[in-house]
Amino acid sequence: MRRLMALMLVAVFSLSLLSGCNTMRGAGEDIEEGGEAIQRSTY
């Protein structure tokens, strides 16, 4: 029973970390696009 519980916890944490990486990558892309827009407006 403890093994099953530990395995389930590892699976949940793994999935949350993967989704967090995707979210951070999306936020990074948004910030980069904002920076590029600022650069284009200064020309």
C-alpha positions as CSV (number, residue, x, y, z in Angstrom):
1,M,0.0,0.0,0.0
2,R,2.8,2.4,0.8
3,R,4.6,1.7,-2.5
4,L,1.4,2.5,-4.4
5,M,0.9,5.7,-2.5
6,A,4.6,6.7,-3.1
7,L,4.3,5.9,-6.8
8,M,1.1,8.0,-7.1
9,L,2.9,10.9,-5.4
10,V,5.8,10.7,-7.7
11,A,3.5,10.6,-10.7
12,V,1.6,13.7,-9.5
13,F,4.7,15.7,-8.8
14,S,6.2,14.7,-12.2
15,L,3.2,15.8,-14.0
16,S,3.0,19.1,-12.1
17,L,6.7,19.8,-12.9
18,L,6.2,19.1,-16.6
19,S,3.2,21.4,-16.8
20,G,5.1,24.0,-14.9
21,C,7.9,23.9,-17.4
22,N,5.5,24.4,-20.3
23,T,3.9,27.4,-18.5
24,M,7.3,29.0,-17.8
25,R,8.3,28.5,-21.4
26,G,5.1,30.1,-22.6
27,A,5.7,33.0,-20.2
28,G,9.3,33.4,-21.5
29,E,8.0,33.5,-25.1
30,D,5.5,36.2,-24.2
31,I,8.1,38.3,-22.5
32,E,10.4,37.9,-25.4
33,E,7.7,39.0,-27.9
34,G,7.0,42.0,-25.7
35,G,10.7,42.9,-25.7
36,E,10.8,42.6,-29.5
37,A,7.8,44.9,-29.8
38,I,9.5,47.5,-27.7
39,Q,12.6,47.2,-29.9
40,R,10.6,47.7,-33.1
41,S,8.9,50.7,-31.7
42,T,12.2,52.5,-31.0
43,Y,13.4,52.4,-34.6
